[in-house]
Amino acid sequence: MFYAYVLFSLNKGIYYKGSTENLVVRVQQHNDGLVAFTSKYRPWKIVYYEVFSTRAEALKREKFFKSGKGREWLKNTLNNIS
């Protein structure tokens, strides 16, 4: 399985969008400071994810999350979850 995910920085209040094959390990890497971009914004909390059967699907969804329409969709979705 592959995942497209959204993290929220509890320190800075920003979002990070990514994709991975192992969600638990990847979030731990972000929180351990092993990912260059996210290391200065720790700690991170996972706020949203979707599961896919292929890496290509997860990467496509990650790319959508990073687009203007995707950011708007996430904003609406995350507001409805809260």
C-alpha positions in Angstrom: 0.0 0.0 0.0 1.0 3.6 -0.6 -0.2 6.7 1.1 -0.6 10.4 0.3 -0.6 12.4 3.6 -0.8 15.8 5.2 1.1 16.7 8.3 0.6 19.7 10.5 3.4 21.4 12.4 2.4 21.9 16.0 5.3 24.4 16.4 4.7 26.7 13.3 1.2 25.9 12.2 2.1 25.0 8.7 1.1 22.0 6.5 3.3 19.5 4.7 2.1 17.2 2.0 3.9 14.0 0.9 3.5 10.4 -0.1 5.2 7.2 1.1 4.9 3.4 1.3 5.2 3.2 5.1 3.2 6.0 6.8 4.2 5.2 10.4 7.9 5.2 9.6 7.7 8.3 7.4 6.0 10.4 10.1 8.6 9.2 12.6 11.4 10.3 10.2 9.8 13.8 9.9 9.6 14.0 13.7 13.2 12.7 14.2 14.5 15.5 12.0 15.6 13.1 9.2 13.8 15.1 6.5 15.7 18.3 5.7 12.7 20.6 5.0 10.5 19.5 7.9 13.3 19.2 10.5 13.0 22.9 11.6 9.2 22.7 12.0 8.9 19.8 14.4 6.8 18.2 16.0 4.5 17.0 13.3 1.0 15.5 13.6 -0.7 13.6 10.8 -4.0 15.2 10.0 -5.1 13.5 6.8 -4.1 10.5 4.7 -5.4 8.4 1.8 -4.5 4.8 0.8 -3.6 3.7 -2.7 -2.6 0.5 -4.3 0.2 2.0 -6.4 3.0 4.6 -5.9 1.8 6.4 -9.1 -1.6 7.0 -7.6 -0.2 8.3 -4.3 2.2 10.6 -6.1 -0.7 11.9 -8.3 -2.7 12.7 -5.1 0.2 14.3 -3.4 0.6 16.6 -6.5 -3.1 17.4 -6.3 -2.7 18.4 -2.6 0.0 20.8 -3.5 -2.0 22.5 -6.3 -4.3 25.5 -5.8 -7.4 23.4 -6.1 -5.9 20.7 -3.8 -5.0 23.3 -1.1 -8.6 24.6 -1.2 -10.0 21.0 -1.1 -7.8 20.2 1.9 -8.8 23.4 3.7 -12.5 22.5 3.3 -12.0 18.9 4.2 -9.9 19.6 7.3 -12.3 22.2 8.5 -15.2 19.6 8.2 -13.1 17.0 10.1 -12.3 19.3 13.0 
